[in-house]
Amino acid sequence: MSIELPKPIDAYFAADRNDGDAVAGCFTENAVVKDEDHMYEGLAAIRQWKTDSSLKYTYTSVPFACEDKDGRVMVTSRVSGDFPGSPVDLRYFFILEGDKIASLEILP
């Protein structure tokens, strides 16, 4: 099933199949990512977060729902791979700034 995502979010999920540089390119200069109770601030930290995640696990993420929720865009995605508990549905809460992501929080 295919859903229509805002362009910056669609770009993020496409980049997530690549590397840290591709993912970091989706974010504003001072963006913040919160994932697994850790906070990553700025492009260098976001790049490292993605690089480390890719070294630790191989996974795919397939978005299947998208809605605006209190000024944020919530995308629910099925994530499957070689990590404990796979597959899992995760909620991605995005705050957009123009054509970039200013904030991303990933929750189970």
Secondary structure by P-SEA (a helix, b strand, c coil): ccccccaaaaaaaaaccccaaaaaaacccbbbbbccccccccaaaaaaaaaaaaaaccbbbbbccccccccbbbbbbbbbccccccbbbbbbbbbbccccccbbbbcc
